[in-house]
């Protein structure tokens, strides 16, 4: 999917500050670049508290759209939520692309652990209920930490 910009619209100036951001970056990094450009002229939250409130607002908007039949609106709200979370990462000096990649690898390791444990029992994930999978997920997390599993929440 190609990334579009708003330079075609009548309300966009020819030399937008946002054009300084490299649109060829991965989407999360491009979002940070856009946010940094806007922040450079004072369009930013003073601290992470405002960003967290915005994330909660965006999450509420996603929740409100979940049961609607408007997939385009849901898509838009999910995008707004991701953009807000990216802004929080920027405020906390966390590279969102790296953070997501680390979480992807962590998910992969943990799910692989589940599959490996089930294989030792001659079972498959499909043959197990969610409670069993959750228990193994907690075990995988504990295994990574070198501790005993606790009942928290899945994934």
C-alpha positions as CSV (number, residue, x, y, z in Angstrom):
1,X,0.0,0.0,0.0
2,X,1.5,3.3,-0.9
3,X,1.5,6.1,1.6
4,X,-0.5,9.1,0.6
5,X,0.0,12.6,1.8
6,X,-2.4,15.5,2.0
7,X,-0.4,17.6,-0.5
8,X,-3.2,17.2,-3.0
9,X,-5.7,19.0,-0.8
10,X,-6.5,22.6,-1.3
11,X,-6.0,23.4,2.4
12,X,-2.4,22.2,2.4
13,X,0.4,24.8,2.0
14,X,3.0,24.2,-0.7
15,X,5.9,24.1,1.8
16,X,4.4,22.2,4.7
17,X,6.5,21.6,7.7
18,X,5.3,18.0,7.6
19,X,7.0,17.5,4.2
20,X,10.3,17.4,6.0
21,X,9.4,14.0,7.4
22,X,10.7,11.1,5.4
23,X,7.6,9.3,4.1
24,X,9.6,6.3,3.0
25,X,10.2,5.2,6.6
26,X,8.2,2.4,8.2
27,X,4.8,3.8,9.3
28,X,5.6,4.0,13.0
29,X,8.8,5.9,12.4
30,X,7.1,8.2,9.9
31,X,4.5,8.9,12.5
32,X,7.2,9.9,15.0
33,X,8.8,12.1,12.3
34,X,5.5,13.9,11.7
35,X,4.9,14.3,15.4
36,X,8.4,15.7,15.9
37,X,7.8,18.2,13.1
38,X,4.6,19.4,14.6
39,X,6.2,19.5,18.1
40,X,9.0,21.7,16.7
41,X,6.5,24.5,16.4
42,X,4.8,23.8,19.8
43,X,2.0,21.5,18.6
44,X,2.6,18.9,21.3
45,X,1.4,17.7,24.7
46,X,3.5,19.2,27.5
47,X,4.1,15.7,29.0
48,X,3.0,12.1,28.7
49,X,-0.2,12.7,30.8
50,X,-2.0,14.4,27.9
51,X,-0.9,11.6,25.5
52,X,-2.2,8.9,27.9
53,X,-5.5,10.7,28.1
54,X,-5.6,10.9,24.3
55,X,-4.9,7.2,24.1
56,X,-7.8,6.5,26.4
57,X,-10.1,8.7,24.3
58,X,-9.0,6.9,21.1
59,X,-9.5,3.5,22.8
60,X,-13.1,4.6,23.8
61,X,-13.7,5.6,20.2
62,X,-12.5,2.2,18.9
63,X,-14.7,0.4,21.5
64,X,-17.7,2.5,20.3
65,X,-17.1,1.3,16.7
66,X,-16.5,-2.4,17.4
67,X,-20.2,-3.4,17.0
68,X,-20.9,-1.0,14.1
69,X,-21.1,-2.2,10.5
70,X,-18.8,0.6,9.4
71,X,-15.5,-1.1,8.9
72,X,-14.0,2.0,7.4
73,X,-14.7,4.0,10.5
74,X,-13.3,1.2,12.7
75,X,-10.2,1.2,10.5
76,X,-9.9,4.9,11.0
77,X,-10.2,4.7,14.8
78,X,-7.7,1.9,15.1
79,X,-5.3,4.1,13.1
80,X,-5.9,7.0,15.4
81,X,-5.2,4.8,18.4
82,X,-1.9,3.5,16.9
83,X,-0.9,7.1,16.1
84,X,-1.6,8.2,19.7
85,X,0.4,5.2,21.1
86,X,3.2,6.1,18.8
87,X,3.1,9.6,20.2
88,X,3.4,8.2,23.8
89,X,6.5,6.2,22.7
90,X,8.0,9.4,21.3
91,X,7.3,11.2,24.5
92,X,9.0,8.4,26.5
93,X,12.0,8.3,24.1
94,X,11.1,4.8,23.0
95,X,11.5,3.8,19.3
96,X,8.0,2.4,18.5
97,X,9.3,0.3,15.6
98,X,11.9,-1.4,17.8
99,X,9.4,-1.8,20.6
100,X,6.9,-3.5,18.3
101,X,9.6,-5.7,16.8
102,X,10.7,-6.8,20.3
103,X,7.1,-7.5,21.2
104,X,6.6,-9.5,18.0
105,X,9.7,-11.6,18.8
106,X,8.5,-12.1,22.4
107,X,5.1,-13.2,21.3
108,X,6.7,-15.6,18.8
109,X,9.0,-17.1,21.5
110,X,6.2,-17.6,24.0
111,X,3.8,-19.1,21.5
112,X,6.6,-21.4,20.3
113,X,7.1,-22.4,23.9
114,X,3.4,-23.3,24.1
115,X,3.6,-25.4,20.9
116,X,6.7,-27.2,22.2
117,X,5.2,-28.0,25.5
118,X,2.0,-29.3,23.8
119,X,4.1,-31.4,21.4
120,X,5.8,-33.1,24.4
121,X,2.3,-34.1,25.5
122,X,1.3,-35.2,21.9
123,X,-1.2,-32.3,21.8
124,X,-1.8,-29.4,19.4
125,X,-3.0,-25.9,20.2
126,X,-6.2,-26.7,18.4
127,X,-6.9,-29.6,20.7
128,X,-6.7,-27.4,23.9
129,X,-9.1,-25.0,25.5
130,X,-8.2,-21.4,26.1
131,X,-7.6,-22.0,29.8
132,X,-4.9,-24.5,29.0
133,X,-3.3,-22.2,26.4
134,X,-3.4,-19.3,28.9
135,X,-1.8,-21.4,31.6
136,X,1.1,-22.4,29.2
137,X,1.4,-18.7,28.2
138,X,1.9,-17.8,31.8
139,X,4.4,-20.6,32.1
140,X,6.3,-19.3,29.1
141,X,6.5,-15.8,30.6
142,X,7.7,-17.2,33.9
143,X,10.2,-19.4,32.1
144,X,11.6,-16.3,30.4
145,X,11.9,-14.5,33.8
146,X,13.2,-17.6,35.6
147,X,10.3,-17.6,38.0
148,X,7.2,-19.5,38.7
149,X,4.0,-18.7,36.7
150,X,1.5,-16.3,38.1
151,X,-2.1,-15.9,37.1
152,X,-2.2,-12.5,35.3
153,X,-3.9,-12.1,32.0
154,X,-3.3,-13.7,28.7
155,X,-1.1,-12.2,26.0
